[in-house]
Amino acid sequence: MRVLVTGGSGLLGKAIEHVVQQEGGKLDGEEWIFLSSKEADLVCIFPDKTSYPIDETMIHNGPPHDSNFGYSYAKRMIDVQNRAYFQQYGHRYTAVIPTNVFGPYDNFNIEKGHVLSALINKTYKAKNDGTTLNVCGSGAPRRQFTYSLDLGRLIIWVLRKYEEIDPIILSVSEEDEVSIKEAVDMITKALDFKGEVHFDTSLSDGQMKKTASNAKLRHYLPDFTFTPLEEAIKMTCDWFVTNNDIART
């Protein structure tokens, strides 16, 4: 089997490459090809107005948040296309729905990066500059953060074992959801930041929660162990500090 991974030098591509090449994830007869593109965006597709936790059956049940409606509708069409291919041609394609992925090789740009990675860079700069760490919003919104290597392992499982056309949420459990403030506390601890932290409530919090159910994943993989968030944040911070010269900032 030949497997083509686009975005091969970015967050998820590097995670999959690590699992394949360093964790024995490659099977006999497989050829893995990683294309060196970094630009891939994991934007929320869930409805803005919905009940929680949301599951795979609910992604089309209303418009997404205004802040990312264009990307969200485009990504929802992947599910529509998969169903159409199966109905017309019998081809089996599916989609995975991750939540708030972070890890090594992420985009750490303060303005454009994913929330945790942008906060890691912002904290690193505040520590080096001896300045206050300014965080957008109140810190109250809650998110489920998934470590990229865990997601890489799950994507390979989907490729080999998951037979459904219906999408599947690949995420930590509902009880692992944390506030942005709690995440900031973990980052400041990991980077040994001792300065002042200011939450700028004049800036928008965005969507207050996006809680997703991973019940379907747990039905298939009840014993899969996710990397604890504090440990994953520490490893990501260590990678960022060590590789600051090559990190996307």
N, C-alpha and C positions, 0 to 999 in steps of 0.2 A: 504494500500500500504506500502511495506517495502522498505526503501531507504538506500542503503549502500554508505557511503562516505569514500573513501580511502584518505590517507593524512589527516586524521581527526584532527591531532594536529599541522598541518602546517598553512601556510598563508591562503589558501582558505578554508580548512576544518574548521578552527576556525571561519572564517567569516560566513560560512554557518551555523555553530552551533550557533553562536550569533543570526543570523536572526531567526532561528528555535526556539530557546529556550528563547530568551529575547525580540524579537520583535513580538511574536505571529505568527510566520511563519508556525507553525505546524498545520495541519488540522486534524479534527477528523478521526480516522481510520488509521492514518499514524504512522509508526514506523521508526525512524531514527537511524541508527547505524553508529558510527564514529570510524574508525580504526585508531589506534595511530601510523601513519607513517608521518614523516615530509618531506620526500624527494620527492618533485615534482618540475619539472622545466618547466617554461613557456617560451619556446624559439620561436623566430620569425619564421614563416613559409613562409613569403612573399618573392616573387622574389627580387633579388638584383637590377636588371635592369628592371625598370617598369615605368609606368606613375602613377601619383598621382592625387587624392587619390585612393588607392587600395580598391577593394571591394571583396565580397565573391566569385565572379566568376573568380577571377584572381590569386588565390593562386597557381595554377599549371602552370602558364604562364611563366616559366623560373626557372633557378636554384636560390637557396637562396644565401645569403652572405657566403663567404668562411669560416667565423669565426664560423658558426654553421650549416654547411650543413648536417651533419649526423643526428642531432636531428630534423632539419627541415624536411628532407625527411621522417623520421620515423613518425613525427606527421602528415604530409600530407597523409600518408597511412591510418590514421584513417578515413579520408573522403572517400577514396577509399573503405575501408572495409564497411563503413556504406551503401554506394551505392550498394555494392555487396550483403550484407545481405538483403536489400530491394528488389533487383531484383530477388534473388533466393528464398527467404523465405517470403517476404512481411513484415519483421520486421522493425519497425521504430526506428532507432537510428540516432542521429545527433551529431554535434560537435560545440562547441563554440570557438570563437577566441578572446581572450582578448588581450589588449595591455598594456604592462609595468605596471603590477599590483604591488601595495605596500600596506603596512599597518601593524598592530600589528601581531606578530608571524611570520613575514617574516624572511628570512635568512639575517642577518645583517653583515655577514662576509665580510670584506673589499675586499678580493680577489675573492670570489665566489658568493657573494650576488647580488641581483638585484640592478640596478644602484642607485635608490633613497635610499634604505635601507643601502647599502654600504656607500653612502655619509653621511648618518645620523651618522653612527658609526664612520666614519673617522673624521667628524666635532666634535663629542662628545669627541673623544680622543685628538684631537688637542686643544680643549678648556681646557680640564683637564691637559694636558701636557704643555700648554703655547707655542705651536709650530705653525708653518705655516700650513695652510690647503692646501695640494697639491691635485689638481684635474687632472685626466688624460685627455689629449687632450685640445682643444681650448675652449671648452664650447659652440661651435657653433651648434653641432647637435641638432635636434629638435625631441621631443617625445610627445606622448599622454600618460599621466599617469592616471591610473584608481585606485581608492581607493578600497581596498579589500572588505569592507562591501557593497559597491555599486555592485560589481561584484557578491557577494554572493546572494544579492536580485535578481539580474537578472538571475543567474543560476537557482534559484528556480522557477522563472517565466518560463524559458525555459522548465524545467522539467514538468511543469503542463500545459502549454498553447501552446508552440511552436510545430507545427505539421509537419514542413518541414524536409526532409532528408538533404537538402542543409544546410551547416553551416551558422552560424550567428556571425557577429562581435559584441562583447560587449565592447564598448569603449566610452570614451568621444568624443565630436565632433571635427572636424578638427580645428575649431577656438580656441579650448582649448589647442592646441599643444604649448609647450614652449621649449625654449632652455635649455640645461644643465646648462648654466650660470644662467638663471632665476630660475631654480630649486635650485641651490646652494644658491642663494640669499635668497630664502624662508627658506631653512634649517638653514642657519646661523642666520636669524632673529628668527626663532622658538627656537633655542638653545642659543640665545643671545651670539653668537660667535663674538668677537670684533677683532680677530687677522687678520693677513694677509692671503689672498687667492691667491694661485699661480696656474695658469693653465699651465700645462707642455705640451707644443706643440711638444716636441720631441716624445711623445707617440701618438698612433693612435687615431683618432676620431671614427673609425668604420664607420658604415653606417650613412650618414649625416641626413637622414630622412626616416621614415617608415609610412608616413601619411595614415591612414585608414579611410574609410567612414563608418559612423554608420547610413546611410540613411535607411537601412533595419530595424534596431532596432527602429529608429524613426517612421517608418511606423507603426509598431506594438504598440510602447509605446511613442507617441509624447510628453507626459507630464512627463515622468520620469525625476527626478531631480538628477543629480550627485552632490556629495559633492564638493564644490569649492576646488581647488587644495591647496591653501594656508592653508585653514582650515584643510584639510585632512593631510597635512604634519605636521601641528602643533600637531594634535591628535596623529600621529604616533611617533613624537619626544617625546611627553609627555609619551606615553606608553613605549618607549624604555628607557627613563631615569628612570622611576618608576620600570620597570621590567628588569633592566640591568643584574641582577643576574641570570635570567632564559632565557634571549634572546639568540638566536643563533648567536654567534659572532666568 
